[in-house]
Amino acid sequence: MHSAARIAKYEVDGVTHRSSSMFGRCTTCWSVREAGVSQESVVIKDGWRNDDFSDEAEFLKIAGEANVPAVALLLLRDESFTALPVTIKSLRRRHGLPVDGIKDRVFTRIVLKHYGPSIRHFASGPQFLQILRDAIHGGFGV
């Protein structure tokens, strides 16, 4: 992929997931390709995690270093905002809104290898179950 210090332009193929709850983590995932560089798709995943939860990127990094099968490969953790994390409270303060009683969340962005369509795109229930079974066998060596 590329370093977080370099600015990259992406062509968006589409949204692969968008959280439907306004009280959740507001996760959105895009299937994208780096413009003019490659036709290989990657997934950019944005979300808001509770400030007292561990960062998903740390778990994915450890799993990748240990070559854990059936875990998405972390290509990049966008750290362009980590010197001054973007949080719900910091955004509210910037706009003069109250923060008392607000559970803080931290914005996170990671880039993952794109493995194909989401489970919403399977043609049938049996096809989904077969793919799930194959993933479990591949991930646990059963």
C-alpha positions as CSV (number, residue, x, y, z in Angstrom):
1,M,0.0,0.0,0.0
2,H,1.5,3.4,0.9
3,S,2.6,5.3,4.0
4,A,0.1,7.5,5.9
5,A,2.3,10.5,5.2
6,R,1.6,10.3,1.5
7,I,-1.7,11.6,0.1
8,A,-3.4,9.1,-2.1
9,K,-6.4,9.6,-4.4
10,Y,-8.9,6.8,-4.6
11,E,-11.6,5.8,-7.1
12,V,-14.7,4.6,-5.1
13,D,-16.3,1.4,-6.5
14,G,-19.1,1.6,-3.9
15,V,-20.1,1.4,-0.3
16,T,-19.9,-2.2,1.0
17,H,-21.3,-1.5,4.4
18,R,-23.0,1.4,6.2
19,S,-24.2,1.2,9.7
20,S,-27.9,1.7,9.9
21,S,-28.1,2.8,13.6
22,M,-27.5,6.3,14.6
23,F,-26.5,5.1,18.1
24,G,-23.9,2.6,16.9
25,R,-20.4,3.1,15.7
26,C,-21.5,4.7,12.4
27,T,-19.2,2.3,10.5
28,T,-18.9,2.8,6.8
29,C,-16.8,0.7,4.5
30,W,-15.9,1.6,0.9
31,S,-14.4,-0.6,-1.8
32,V,-11.8,1.6,-3.5
33,R,-8.9,1.5,-5.9
34,E,-5.9,3.8,-5.8
35,A,-6.3,6.1,-8.8
36,G,-3.8,5.4,-11.6
37,V,-1.8,2.9,-9.5
38,S,-3.7,-0.4,-9.4
39,Q,-6.9,-2.0,-10.2
40,E,-6.7,-4.1,-7.0
41,S,-9.5,-3.1,-4.7
42,V,-9.0,-2.4,-1.0
43,V,-11.5,-1.6,1.7
44,I,-11.4,1.7,3.7
45,K,-13.3,1.3,7.0
46,D,-14.2,4.3,9.0
47,G,-15.9,4.2,12.4
48,W,-16.2,5.6,15.8
49,R,-15.1,3.4,18.7
50,N,-15.7,3.9,22.4
51,D,-12.8,5.8,23.8
52,D,-12.2,3.0,26.4
53,F,-12.2,0.2,23.8
54,S,-9.0,-1.1,22.1
55,D,-8.3,-0.1,18.6
56,E,-9.3,-2.8,16.0
57,A,-6.1,-2.0,14.1
58,E,-4.0,-3.3,17.0
59,F,-5.7,-6.7,16.9
60,L,-5.5,-6.9,13.2
61,K,-1.8,-6.0,13.3
62,I,-1.0,-8.7,15.8
63,A,-3.1,-11.3,13.9
64,G,-1.3,-10.4,10.7
65,E,2.2,-10.6,12.2
66,A,1.2,-14.1,13.6
67,N,-0.2,-15.1,10.2
68,V,-3.5,-16.0,11.8
69,P,-5.7,-17.5,9.0
70,A,-9.1,-16.2,8.1
71,V,-8.5,-12.7,9.5
72,A,-8.6,-9.7,7.3
73,L,-5.1,-8.3,6.3
74,L,-4.5,-4.8,7.7
75,L,-2.7,-2.8,5.0
76,L,-2.7,0.6,6.7
77,R,-3.9,2.3,9.8
78,D,-4.5,6.0,9.0
79,E,-2.6,7.8,11.6
80,S,-2.9,11.3,10.1
81,F,-5.1,12.4,12.9
82,T,-3.6,10.5,15.9
83,A,-1.5,13.4,17.1
84,L,-4.8,15.1,18.0
85,P,-7.5,12.4,17.9
86,V,-10.8,13.3,16.4
87,T,-13.4,12.6,19.1
88,I,-17.1,13.3,19.5
89,K,-16.3,15.6,22.5
90,S,-13.6,17.5,20.6
91,L,-16.0,18.1,17.7
92,R,-18.8,19.2,20.0
93,R,-16.5,21.6,21.8
94,R,-15.3,23.0,18.5
95,H,-18.9,23.9,17.7
96,G,-19.8,25.2,21.1
97,L,-22.0,22.3,22.0
98,P,-22.2,20.7,25.5
99,V,-20.2,17.5,26.3
100,D,-21.6,16.7,29.7
101,G,-23.2,13.2,29.7
102,I,-21.8,12.4,26.3
103,K,-20.0,9.0,25.9
104,D,-16.9,9.9,23.9
105,R,-15.9,8.0,20.7
106,V,-12.7,8.2,18.7
107,F,-12.7,8.3,14.9
108,T,-10.7,5.4,13.4
109,R,-9.8,4.6,9.8
110,I,-8.1,1.4,8.5
111,V,-7.4,0.0,5.1
112,L,-7.9,-3.7,4.6
113,K,-7.3,-6.2,1.8
114,H,-10.6,-6.6,-0.2
115,Y,-11.6,-10.3,-0.3
116,G,-14.7,-10.0,-2.4
117,P,-18.4,-9.3,-1.9
118,S,-20.1,-9.2,1.5
119,I,-22.4,-11.9,2.7
120,R,-25.3,-9.9,1.4
121,H,-24.3,-10.9,-2.1
122,F,-24.7,-14.6,-1.8
123,A,-27.3,-16.2,-4.0
124,S,-28.9,-18.4,-1.4
125,G,-28.9,-19.5,2.3
126,P,-27.2,-22.8,1.4
127,Q,-24.5,-21.0,-0.5
128,F,-23.8,-18.7,2.5
129,L,-23.7,-21.7,4.9
130,Q,-21.2,-23.5,2.6
131,I,-18.9,-20.4,2.4
132,L,-19.2,-20.0,6.2
133,R,-18.3,-23.7,6.7
134,D,-15.3,-23.3,4.3
135,A,-14.1,-20.2,6.2
136,I,-14.3,-22.0,9.5
137,H,-12.4,-25.0,8.1
138,G,-9.7,-22.7,6.6
139,G,-9.4,-20.6,9.7
140,F,-9.2,-23.4,12.2
141,G,-7.5,-26.1,10.2
142,V,-10.5,-28.5,10.8
